[in-house]
């Protein structure tokens, strides 16, 4: 069996991801999209030609997930019915005291934005009100009493706290048998570690993102077991780098060459990771507009998509850069991606910035 891919004939047995990649490359061309709900999400993203993996992963999937997590029964019913084309009805809603109408598909966007905002505020409220941590500072993991937190938000809270603590984390609720969400970190198989303790009642899911149960009376034994297993373990999230640029820039030719094969990357055929060291730039030349951050070096655009305020302040060293006018030296982890217009650019994934004295 062979399939057409990048103007060549390739045996589909050559790479298990080739066929999926081909299907994605056809389906991601926006004129080929027929599903009305998906077209509504695409319009909301203001995309015209093609969907990227990031558009789906960060722009569409989280909105759908937010309805599934905290939407009411009517919200979820509307999501399913609109996704399968069961309804084309107009929906009425109130906005600032006025009754307005919109299509069911536009309504899903409105509902998803509401749910996303709600889940964010709920998680921030749980953190602000103070969380009961059941472990000590020198323990190798974090166990948090989830209390009355919405069970569908435990995983999101675990993700956020793990980013701060840099340790495996469990968010547990209940009286005798505690249940909740667990997150691992680094290269460890935290799910296997929990199961091998013979102390958890269940551990179901992915190796570092799963549901877990633990009797309250076994918490101290479980902490001691994990401390012993993780003694000397490297809990850092490692990133495999494919190439290092030491002189502070990526040549334009390299960017264009990698951009020309953008459709290849999918699944196990991963986009090359680059490390660019010793970038010199003044912080005032780094622009943040809305959710995107960007700057330009030697006609190459560097961009951070979905850039948070925390990341921006980290990049410009905001704490020591009151007037945002300092010379910076930074190292960035990045990859090459392509805009809708076909222009290749550097997509920033992480950075380490220093003020040049």
N, C-alpha and C positions, 0 to 999 in steps of 0.2 A: 504494500500500500504506500502510495506517495501522495504528497500534498504540495500545492504551490505556496512558496514562502520566499519573500524578498527576491522575486523574479527568478528563483531557481527551483529545481525539483529535488526535494530532500526526502529520504526514506524516513517515515514517521517513527520507525523503531530506533532511530539514531539518538533521539532525546525525548523522554516522556513528556517534556514541557513544550515541544515544538508545536504540536497540534493545538494545545490550549493557547499558546502564544498567537498562533495564526487566527484562531477564532476571536481572541481578544482584539487583535489588531484590526479585524474587520468590524467587529461589533462596537469598538470604541470610536469609530468614525461617526460623528454625531448625526450626519444625514441618514445613516443606517439604523439609528435608534427609532423604534416604533412605539415602545411602551410609553403611554401618556404620563404615568407617574414619574418614570425616569426622565422623560423630557422636561417635566416640571422642575426636577432637581437640577438638571443641566442648565435650565434657564436661570434658576436661582444662583448658580455658580457663575453665570455670565460667560459660559463657554460656547464657542461658535463652531469649532472644527472637530476637536478630538478630546476625549476623556483620557486623563492619565491615571495610573494606579493611585497616585496621591489624591486626585480628585475624588475617587471612589472611597479610599481608605480614610481620608480626613474630612472630606466635604459632604459625602452622601451617607456612608455607613453609620457614622456617629449619630446622625439625625434620626435614621431609622431605629437604631438601637435605643435612643432616648425615649421614643414612643413605646417600644417594647418593654423598657425598664420601668417607666413611671407613668405612662399614659393610662387613661381609664379604659373601660371596656369599649366604649363608643369610639375612642381614638384608635384603638387596635383594630376594631372591626372596619373602620374607614380605611385604615392603612392596607389591610389585606384585600378588601373589595376593590380599592383603587388600583392596587398592584396587579391584580388579575383581570382588570377591565370589567368588573361586574357592575359598575355603576359609573354614570357620567353626570350625576345630578349636580345641581347648584346648591351651595351651602350658605345659609345665613348665619351671621355672627355680629356681635356688638363690638364697636370700636369707638371709645370715647363718647358713649351715650347714643351713638348712631348705629342703625342696623344696616349692614352691608352684605353683599352677596359675592361669592366667588366660586370657581369650579372646585370640585372635590379634590383635585390635584393641587391647586393652590392652597387649599385648606390644609392638606397634609404638611406642606412647608410651614405654614403658620403654626400648626400644632407642634411640629418637631422643634421649631425655634423656641416655643414656650416650654417644652419639656426639657430641652438642653439647658435653658436658663434656669429652670427650676432645680434640676439635679445638681448644677454647679452651686447654686445658692444653698441647697440643703447640705452638701458636703462641706462648704465653707462654714456653715453654721455649726455643724458637728465639731469641727476642728476648733472654732472660736470658743465654743462652750467648754472646751477641755475634754480630753479623752483619757480614760483610765488605762494606763499602760501596766500590764501584769508582769513585765520583765524588767531586769535591771540594766543599767547602762553598759555593763561589761558582758552581758549575754550576747550570743551570736545571732539572735533573732529577736523580733519584736512581736509580742502578743498584745492586742488591744481589745478591751471590752467594748463590743459594738453596741451594747445597750439596746435601745429601741430604734436603731437606724433601719431604714428601709432595706430589707434583705437584697433588693435588686441594686442597691448602691454600694454594697460592701466591697465589691471588686474594684469599683472606681476609687473608693476611699483607700483601699489597699495599694493601688497603683500610685496614688499621690503620696502616701506616707512612705512607701518604699523608696521613692525618688529622694526623699529628705533624709531618711535613716540609712540608706544604702545597706540594708540587711533584709533577709527573708522576713515576711510578715504574715501574721494571721489576724483577721478581724473576726471575732467570735461573739455570738450572742446566745443567751439561754440561761437556764438555772443549773440543772445537773449535767445533762449532755449539751455541751456548747457546740454550735454549728456556725459555719461561716465560710469566708473566702481566704485562700492562701496564695501568696505570690513568692516565687523564688527569685534569685538574682545570680548573675554570672553564669558559669558553665555547670553549676551543680544541678543534679536531678532532685529537686526538693520534694517532689511528690513521692519518689521512690524512697527517699530518706524518711519521710513521714510514715510510710507504710511499713518500712523495716523496723521502726521503733516498736511495733506491736502495741502501741498505746492509743492510736487514733481509731475511731469507730469506722471511718471510711475516708478515702482520699480519691476523688473522682474528677478527671479532667486532663488537662495538658500537664507536662512535666514541671512547669513553673507557673501555672495558672490553673487553680483547681478548687473545688469545694472540699471542705474537711470537717470532721467531727471529732470531738475530744471531751471525755468526761472531766469535769472540774477537778475531781480528786487526783487526776493524773497529770495536771499541768506542770507541777514541779519536776516530776520524773521526765516528762517530755522535754522541758527546757534543758535539764541536765544531759539528756541523750543528744539533743541537737548541738549543745555546746561542745560535747566530746567529738561528735562527727565533724563539726566545722572548725575544730581546732587547727589553726594554721592554713585554713582554706582561703583561696583568693576569691573574694566576693565582688570584685570589680567587674563591670560589664565591658568585656574586651571587644574591640573592633578590629577585624582583620583588614589591613591596609594593602592595597594592590600596588601603589606607587607613591613615592615621596618626592615632592618638589621642594628643594631647599632654599631657593632664591626669591621666595615671596610672590610668585606668580605662576600661572599655568599658561604655557604658550597657546596662542589662538589656534594654531594648526592642530594641536592636540584636542582642544575643545571641539573643533569642527569635525575631526575624525571620529571622536566618540559619539558626538551628536548624530552623525550620519548612520550609525547602527543602533539607534535608540530603540527600535522595535524589537530587537533581539532579546532584551533583558526581561526575564520572567521566571518565577519560581526558583528552581535551583540554579538557573543561569542568571546569577545576580549581577546587578550593575556594579562596575568597578568602584572601589572606594579609594579616594585620594587624600593624602595629607599634604597640605601646603604650609610650609613653615616660613616664619620671618616676614609676614606681610606688614608693610609699613603704610599707615594711612592716618589721616586726622579724623577724629571722631565726628567732626561736623560734616564730613563727606559721606557719612553713613546715614542713609535716609530710611525712615520708617513711616510708611503710609498704610493706614489701616492694619491689616494682619500681615503685611509683607515688609521685609527689610531688604535693602539692596545698596550696592556700591559698584564702582567700575574701576578696573585696573588694566591698563594696556588694551583697551577696547574689548575686554572680557567682562561680562556682567556677572556679579556675584549676588546671589539672592537667597534669603531665608524665608521659606514659605510658612504660613501660619505661625509667625513669630510672636511669641509672648512678650509681655513687658519685662518679665524676669530675664529672658534671654537677651533682649536688647540692652538692658542695663548691665548685664554681665559682659557683653561685647564692648560697650563703650566705657567700661569701668566707672559706672555712674557715681559710685560712692566717693571716688576721688576726682571726679570730673564734673564739678558743679555747673560749669558754664558750657559743657559739651564742646570743648575746643582744645583737646589734648592730642598730641601725637601718640599713636598706638603702635605696638608691635604685637601681632597675633598669629597663632597657628589655627588652622581650621581643618576639620574633617569634612569632606564634601564628595560630590559625584557630579557627573555631567548629565543634564537633562535638556529638554527641548521645549521652547514656547510653542503656542498654537500656530504662530506664523512660520515655524520651522527653524527659528534661530536658537542655536545651542547656548547654554549658559551654565555657570557653576552653581549647583544647589548646595547651600551650606547646611550641614547636619549638626555640627558642634564646634565650639571655639574655645580658645584660651587666650585672653587678652592681657597685655601689660602696658602700662603708661611709660613712655620713654621720657626719662628725666632730663 
